[in-house]
Amino acid sequence: MFETKGFFPTPQTIEVPIERLPLALEGLSILHLSDLHINKKTTIEKMEQLINSSNQLSPDIIVITGDIIDTKPKHIKEKLKLLKGLKANTFYISGNHDLFYGLDELVSILEETHITFIDNQLVNLQYHGHSYSIAGLGDRFSKFFGRKRDIEKITQQIREKNPLIFLAHQPKDYTIALQCGAILFLAGHTHGGQIFPFHYLVKLVQPFLAGLHFKKGMSIYISRGLGSWGVDFRFLAPSEISLLKLKGS
């Protein structure tokens, strides 16, 4: 079956084993969104569907690992403002499309929502009285847009006792997450290949295509994303919205 116009799929819940997960963080749920690619053709109905379904999942936090937009933000301002309807604390980082179409304007619009931009930042959070941290790294294309990927700034903020969840747009940044001692790395960018057999081309430039992986004691989840790029078409790479539930391994 050909999978087309797959902006919004049926949500899935995935248990993610974490090697060094404190007992107090057992059951922490993270709604992982990526590659929304919101553009002029994205309907208000699709945006409302995303928001309603996200809220029904009742995640503890929501993370968006880049590429929110696929056009200049001024063209989709009202659609972006609808993201204010997300009820859980939401954090996002830049993707290459965000940089290309206008990250500053995107950040300015989303400042009117409760969504928090965390490129080169670390945020400390609480779950059942236990502290953990989320770090966000700017996209690898940042240098072409006059922006710095400040890894040193992130590492200076890390508290050694806090379990760390690391966000980046591209899977290949998992090596930086490892250097920072993260227990979980989340990324997108690949679209899972989007149209088979392009899966094989993606694998030439990225270490992971999609799904759950493990490296040196760190858990990794790569989202196939919600939107599509280039053409509104997917084949053997369905779009996804995933609620990740952490569990000790």
N, C-alpha and C positions, 0 to 999 in steps of 0.2 A: 504493500500500500504506500502511495506517495503521501508524504506529510507536508502539507502546504499551509501557509497563513497561520503558523503555529505560535502566535505571540503569547497566548496564555494556555498552559496545559493544566491537567488535573494535578493538584499539589501532591507531593509524596513526602513521607516521613522516613528518614534514614537514621539508623543508629550508628554513631561514629565511635569506635573504640579509641580510647586515649590512654596511652601507656602510663603517663605520670599524672593522671587526673586525681585531684584530691576528692575524698569521699563527699565533701560538702558541695562539690560542683556536679555530682552525679545527677543527670536529668536536665541540666541546663539546655535550653532549646534556642537554636539560632536559625532564623529564617534567612537563607542565603539566596539573594537575588543578584543577577548579573546580566550585563548586556541587554538592557531594556530596549535600547535603540529607538527611543521615542522620536517620532518624526511627524510631518504634516498629515500623513495618512493614518496615524494612530488615532483611533476613535475615543471619544469620551467614555463610551460604553466599555471598551477594553480597559481603560484606566480605572474605572469604577470596579470592574471585575477583579482586577489585580488588588485593589485596596481592600475590598470586601473579603476576598478569599484570604488575604494575608492576615487580616484581623481575626477571622474565624479560626485560624490556626493558633492564636494566642501565644506567639513566641515570646520568650523573655527579652530578646533583642532582635533587630533586623540589621543585616549588613548588605550593602550593595557594592560589589567589587568591580565598578567601572563601567563605562560606556552607557550612561543614562540616556544620552541624546544622540541623534543622528541627523540633526539639522541645527541651524542657529537657534539658540534659546528664545530669541524674541518671537519666533514663529510659533512656539508651542508653550508660551508662558502660562496660559491658563491651565493647560494639561499638567504642567510641572507643579503648579500650585495645588493640584488635587492630591499630591503626595502628602500634604498636610494631614490627610485623613488616616494615615498609618498611626496606629495607637501605641505601638511599642517604640522604645528608644531606637532610633535608626541612625546608622553611621555609613558614610560612603567615601570612596576614594576615586581618583581620576582614572579614566581609561583613555586610550589614544583618540577615540572619537570625541570625547569631551574636550580634549586639548585642541583638536583641530577646529571644532565648531565654536568654541568660546567658553573656556572653563570659568573665567572670571564672571561672566554674565550668568552662567549656570549657578555658581556659588551664591551670587547676589540674589537670584530669584529664590533659591532654596533656603536662604536665610530667613525668609518669611514663613517657613515651615519649621518643624522641630527636628529636621534631619541635620545631622552634624557632619561637616566635612573634616576628614582627619588625614589628609596627605601629610606625611612627615610628622605625625602626631601620635601620642600614646594617651589613651583614656583609661582611667582606673574605675572599675565598676564593682558592684556587690551582688552576690547571689546567695540567699539564705545566710547572710552574715559573713560570707567568705569573699575575700577580695580576688579579683582577676583583672587582667588588662587586655586591651585591644590596641594593636598598633596598625597604622595605615601608611603604606608607602606609595609615593607618586609613581605614575606610569613611566616605563622605560623611554618613552618618547618625550619626556619632560624637557630634556636638554635642548631639543629642537624648537621649543617654545619659550626659551629663556627662563625655565624653571629648574630648580635644584631638587634632586632626589637626596634628601638629607638623612642618610642612614645613621650618621653620627648623632644627630639630634634625637633620633628614636632611641638609640642605645643608651644615651645619657639619662633618659627618663625611665628606663626599665628598672623595676623593683625586683630583685632576685627571687623573693618569696612568692611573687604573684605569678600564677600560671598565665602564659601569654598566648593570645590568639592573634595571628598575623594576617593582614589583608594586603593583597597586591592584585593588579589586573592580570598580569601575565604569569602563567605557571612557572616559567623558568626562574622567577624570583624566589622560589622555595629555598634556594641556597642561602639567601639572606635571612629568611625566617629561621633556618637552622642555626646560623651564626648568632642569632639573637636569643636562642634557647626556647623557641616557641613550641608549644605542645600541639598546636593546630594551625595549618596554613590553608587559607581560602583564596581562590582566584577564579577567573573566568576566561574571557578573551577568545577561546578556541571555537566556541559554538559547537563543540563536539565534532568538528569537521563540516557541519551544516549540510553538505550535500556529498554523499558517498559517490566517488572514491577519494574526495579531497581530504578525507581523514589521513591518508598516507602522507600528503604534503604537509599537513599540520604537524605530524609526528617528526618531520625532518627538522623543524625549528622549535618545537616545544617538547619538554620531557614527558608531559602527561596530556592526554587528549580530553578525558572527562572522568568523573566518578571518584571513587575512594582509592587512595594509595597510602603507602607508608614508607618513610625514609629515616633511617637512623633514629628511631624512637619518636618521630614526629608524624602525626596524622595529617593527611592532605585531602582536600575535597575540591575538585574542579567542576564548576557548573557549566552546563551546555548553554545556559542563558535563556532569556525569554524571547528576545527579538531575533531578527535576522538581518544580515548585512548584504547589500548589493541587490539581491532579489528576495522577494517574500516567499521563500521556498526552502523546505528542508526535506532531506531524504536519508533515512537511517541515522538521524541525529535529532531526535525530537527535542523541542524546547522544554524547559523545566523550571519549576519553583519547588525548592526543597527545604523542608524543615529538618534541621540536623539536631539530633538529640545525643548529647555526650554521655558516654558510659565508660567506666574503667575497664581496662583490658588485663 
